[in-house]
Amino acid sequence: MPSAGQPPNILLFLTDDHGAWATGCYGNGEVRSPTLDRLAATGARFAEAFTPCPVCSPARACLLAGRTPSQVGIHDWLQELEPEFGDRDWLAEERTLPELLRDAGYHCGLSGKWHLGRSHTTPRGFDWHFGLPRWQGGHIEEYEYVLNDALLRLTGNKSAFITDYALQFLTEVPPDQPFFLNVGYISTHSPYLGQDPGLVATYADTTFGDIPPYRPHQWQKNEGLANGEHPREDLLARYRNYYAAVSEIDRGVGRILDRLAASGQLDNTLVIYTADHGCALGHHGFWGKGNSTRPLNMYETSLRVPLLVRAPGARTTGVVIDRCVDHYDTFQLICDYAGVWPTRNGREDQPYPGRSYRGFVEGGTPAAWDDTRFGEYGDLRMIRTPQCKLVRRYPAGPDDLFDLLDDPGETTNRCGEARYAAVESDLRARLDAFYREHDDPRHSGLRVKELPQHNRAAEAWRDGLRERRGLQL
């Protein structure tokens, strides 16, 4: 246990594809997530938490490097089975959270998903690593993991193994050091079948009233489900498995928090539970996230993530915060609690877009907080205020403008309407101003067709695998 005066331990759960809507404490009365609900009750729940990018790798980079995709140069998910993408350290120019924290005296561990290149080795900054090399696969199967650079073949439930090895890391932390532990669960990621049969069975009689009727979107390019209409029972099987995945993750989170409580470390640990991005199960008429339509989308269901924070000492409990925050801000929060000042390899010429929300967590209100959020996915960029959302698809559209107050379901595009002209003009100007400050010309998403195409390679690989296996991934 760290001695008095040392910074707190930091426990970051970064789950894959867990939409905020699929959690009890966010109002879903059918999914069972007692641990996450308890975490919300003993800490803070952010009702308006967002990802800056609705797909895995760039979203993770936003949190773990604290900067925009157009600063770090990751614009889509990385197909790490392909050596061109899997053997490259995509954050080589960045000072990541584990590097910053290790240099500040933390013992750093990762159990689970990384997905930022070189996942078959220990990522820079980590002292300890249990991970998913190359392709993460299904949920319960024989799989070759990596443990501190050595391959390890195990058969069973991946979530259980990720939890088991996270617990092992905790036993190996030097007694005179605080720890940083990043736990990356994948259960809520497709495939949407193949979860623990016992947990799936507990949802046999669930009505899934929080999921809207599935009416295919005109742009759908689904993940985990073929396009078009499907029998209700086919959809129910996927709903049951997704809810079971949430319960599986909840069980793992509970095991880790119980261990910290038993060892007396929980009250000196900053606990954060969030997801890389959201996930739709038929919401808006598609299955998946930002790449489940063509053109790509920035719908609320793709962007909204759970964000639960328990501060050391739990001075604020059961508070619900309705100000808008995102992964850039979570990066800054972690640096704030650790007492580190983030710099990009010693340079400050490319500013960080986030701001610590520690004041909210501890019951205060940071001065002049701006609820405007920004996002990007390749050559798509977004600005969102509590009133309106503008999505620009460069260079020629189509663009979206949604009135979030009158049309929270984002069903009517107001772009080009005369009565929204002033709003659209203002949002365009603010979007341009943000990226003038937070865009590296070498890595800009507006140059995505000129950059190394991990996105196109990923899509080509996925389409080829569909043909080879007869699957819709």
N, C-alpha and C positions, 0 to 999 in steps of 0.2 A: 504494500500500500504506500502511495506517495506520502512523504513527510509533510508536516504543517508548513504552509507557505508556498508549496509547489502548486502549479496550475492544475486544474481538474483533469481527470480522465475524460476522453471523448469517445463516445460510441455512436457511430453513424450507420444506420440501416438504410441502404439504398437499393430498394426493391425494383425489379424490372416489370413494367407494364401494370402497375397497380393504380387503377383510377381512384380518385378520391371518393367517388360515389359508392364504391364497393367496400365501405367500412361502416361499422355500426355507429361510431361517434360522429360520422358525417351524415347521419339521418337514415341509413339503410337499416330497416327493421328486420331484415331476413338473414343477412349474412352474420355469421358468428365470429366476432373478433374481440373477445373479452379482454385480452392483454392490451391491445391498442386502445380500446375504450378506457381501460384503467390508466394507461399512460396519458390520455387526454384529460382524465379527471384529476390526475396528480401533477399535471403540468399545464402546458398551453397548447391549444389547437388553433391553427391558422385556417380560417374559413375561406381565404382567398389566396391560395398558394398555387404558383404556376411554374411550369418548365419553360425555359427560353427556346427549346427545340423539341418537337414531338416525335423524336426517334432516338434510339439507344445511345450510340457512341457520342454524338455531339452534345446530347443532354448531360451525359456523365462528365464530359470535358468542362461544361459550364460550371458544374459544381466542384469538381476536383482541381480545376485550374483557375476558376473564378473569372473567366473571360469569355468573350463571344466566339461562336463558331468562325466568324470572319476575322477574328484575331488569331485563333489557333490553327485554323485550316482544316477542321473536320466537319464535313457537311452532310454526311449520311452514315448509316450503320456500316461497320467495317466487317467485311467477309474474311475472317481471320483464317479460314481454311486455305485461302489463296496466299502463298508466301509473299507476294508483292505487297499485301496489306497486313498480313499477320505477323510478319517478321520486322515490321517497322515500328519504332517508338514514335507514335503520332504526337506526343507531347514533349518531344525532345527539346524544344525551345522554351518550355514553360517550367516554372517552379511550382510543382503540384503540392497539394495539401500534405501528403506524407513527407515530402522533402522539407517543407517549411517546418513541420512539427518535429521531425527527427532532429533537425538542426537546433530546435529549441529544447531538446532533451527528452522527447517522447520516444517510447518503444512502440513501433508502428506495425500493425498486422492487418492483413486482408484475407477474409474467408468468403469465397464466392466470386461473383462476376466482376471483371475489370472492363474488358471490351474496348480498350484503347490502344491495341497493338501489343505484341509480345506477351500475350496472356499465358504463354507456356513457360515464362520465366518470372522471377520475382520483380514486379514493377519497381522502378526507381523510388527510393524513399522508404520502402517497406523493409522491415527487419525479418518479417515472417510472412509466409504466403501459402494458402491452400486455395487452388483455383481451378478454373474451367478452361483448359487450353483449346484453341481453335474453335470448333463448333460446339455449342452447349447442349444440343440434342433434346431428348425427352426428359421426363420427370422421374421415372422409376425404371432403372435399367442398369446394365453393366456399362461402365464408363471409365475412361482413363483420365484421372485428375492429375494435378501437379501439386506437390508438397515441397516447398523450398527447393525448387528446380529439379526435383526427382519425380518421375512419373509413378503414379499409384493407381492401380486398377481396383475398383470397388464395385459391388453390385448392390443396388438398393435405392433408397429415396434420396434425391439430391439435396432437398431442403434439410433433411435430417443430418446428412453428412456436413453440410455447410455449418449447421448449428454445432455439431459435435466438434468440429475443428476450431470453430470460434471459441468454444469452451476450453479446448486444449491450449490455444494461444494465451488465454487468461491465466493458465497455470504456469506459463513460461515467462511472464513479464517480470523483469528484475524488480525486487522490492523497493528500490530507491528511485524508480522512474514512474512517471505517469504514462498511461497508454493511450494510443489512438487505434481503435478497431473499426474497420469498415466491413460490414456484413452485406453481401450482395446476393439476395435471394432471387430466383428466377421462376418460381412456380406459377406466377400469374402471366408469364409470357406464353405465347402459343408454342406447341400445340395445345389446344384447349381440351384435350382428352388425356387420359392416362394418369390421373391423380390417385392418391390413396383411396382404394375402394371403400374403406370404412368411412372416411370422411365424406366421400361422394354420397354414400347411402344416407347420411344424416340429412341430406337435402332432398330426399326422394319426394317429400310432400310439399316442398316450397313452391309458391306461386310465382315468384320472381316479379313482383309487382313494381319494383323499382326500375325494371328494364322495359323500355317502350316497345310496342309492336315493331317487328322488323319489316320495314318497307325499303327495298334497295335504293340507294342513292344513285343518281344518274352517272356519277363519276366513280363508283365503287371499284376498287381493286383489292379485294379483301385479303386479310391474313388469317389463315387457319380455317377458312370456310370458302367454298366455291361461290362464285357470283350467282345472283339470281335468287329465286324463292326456294324455301326449304321447309320440309315437314316440321310441325311444331315439336315433335319428339326429338328430332335431330338437334334443334336449337336447345331444348331443355337439357339434353345430355351435356352440351357445352356450358350452359349456365351452371349446372350442378358442379361440374369440374372446376370452373373458375371460382365459384364460392368456396369449394373445398380447398383450392389453392390459397385463398386468403386465410382460411382457418389453419392451414398447414403452416403458413408463415407466422401467424399469430402465436401458434404453439411454440415455434422456435424462438421468437422474440421473448416469450414468457420464460423459457428455459434460461436464456442468457441473463435476463433481468433478475430472475430468482437467484442465480449464482452470484451476481454482484451484491444483491441484498444479503445473502447468507455470509458473504465475506466482509461485509461492512463497507463496501466500496460504492454502493449505489448513490449515496448522498454526496459523494465527491465526484460524480460522473455527469457530464453533459450528455444527455441521451436525445438523439434526433432520429425520428422515423420519417422517411419520405420515399418517393419513387422517382425514377428518372423522367417519366412522363405519364400521361393518362392512358386510358384504354377504353374503347367502345366495344360493346357486345350487341351491336345492332343500333345503338344510338346514332342518330343522324343518317341511318341507313347503311352503315358499313361496320366491319369487324376489324378492330386493330387501332391504328393511331394515325399520325400525320401522313404516312405513306400508304394508307389503305384507300386512298382515292387518287385519281389522275385527272386534273392536276392535284398536287399535294394540298393538304388542308391544315388549317389552324383553328379548328372548331374547339369549343370549350372543353368537350370531353377528352380531346387529345392533349389539352394543355394543363388541366387541373390535376394537381397531385395532393395526396395527403401530406400534411406537415404537422407533426407532433413533437414538442420540445419540452423536456424536463430539465430544468436548470439545476446546477449543483445546489443542494440544500432545499430544493423545491420550495422556494419562498413564495411563488405564485402558483396556485393550484386551481384547476378547473376553469381557467379563463379562456374565452373564445375571442380571437383577434380577427377583426374584419378588414384590416388594412391589407393591401396587395403586396406580396413578397414573392421572390423567386430564388432559383439556385444560386445566382450571383450573390444574393444577400446571405444565403446560408453559408457560402464560402467565407464571407466576411464575418459572420457570427462566430464560426469556428476559430478563425484567426484571432478574433477579439477575446474570446475566452482563454485561448492559449497564450495570449500576450505576444503574438508575432505580427510583424508588419509585412504584408505581401508585396514582393517585388518580382519582376520578371527577369530572373538571372541578373539581379542588381540594377536593372534599368527601370525607369518609371516613365518612359516616353509613350507607352501604350497604356492608358489608364484602365483601371478596373471599373466595371460598370455597377457593381453592387455596393450595398451599405449594410452594416450590421444592424439587426433588429433586436439586439440585446435588451434595449429599453422596454420593448413590448413584452418580452419573455419575463422580465422582472417587475412587471406591473406599471411601467411608466409609458410615456409617449415620446419617441424621438422627435425633435423639432423639425417642422417643415417636411414631413414625410410625403413623398410623391407616389400616388397609387398608379401612375402610368407604368405599363409593362411593355417590353419589347421582345420580339422573337424573330427567328429566321430558320429556314430549312432550304439549303441550297440557294437558289436565286429567288426565293420567296422571302419577303420580310413583312413583319407585322408590328403595329402599335395598338395597344389596348388601353383604354381608360375605363372607369366604372360605367361610363355612358355609352361608348361606341368602340368598335374595333374595325381597323382598316387593315386589309391584307393585300399586299402588292406582289404581283408575280411579274418579275422582270424578264425580258424587256417589254413585252407587249400584252401582259394580262393573260386571262381575265382577272380583274381585281374584285375584292369583296369589301363592302361597307355594311356592317350590321349595327343596328340600334339595339344595344344590349338591354336597355330599360323596357322598350316597347316590344322587343322581339328576342327574349332570352334564348329561345330555341334556334336562333340564327337561320331562319327560314326565308327571309326576304332580303335580297341584296339591294342596298340603297345607292350604290355607286352611280354617279351621273345624275341623280335626282336633284332638281333645282333647290328644294328646301334643305338639302344636306350639303350644298356646295361649299358653304363657309366651313362647316365641320370637316369635310373631306380635305379642303385646302390646308387647314390648320394641321390636321394629322399628318398629311404628306410632308409638310415643312418640318414638323417635330421628328418624324421618322428619319428624314434626311440628316437632320442635325445630330441625332444620336449616332448614326453610323459614320458621320464625318469624324467623330471622336473615337469610335470603337470598331474600326475597320482597319486591318492591315492590308494594304494593296496587294501584297504577295499572296494572301490567303483569302481574299474577299469572296463571299458567296456569289457576288455578281460576276465573278470570273469562273464559276463552277465548271463550265464546259471546257475551260482551259487547264484546270487543275487535275492532278491524278484522280482517276475516276473510281474511287472506292464505291461510290453510290451506283454507278452503272454496272460495275463488276458484280456488286452484290445482287442487283436485280437480275442480271444475266445468269448468275449462278442459281438463284432461286427459281427462275423460269426453267432452267435446264434440269434441276432436281425434280420439279413437278413432272416433267416429261419422263424422266428416268424411273420415278417411283410411282407415278400416277397420283401424286399428292397435291393438295392445295395447302401451302404452308402459311 
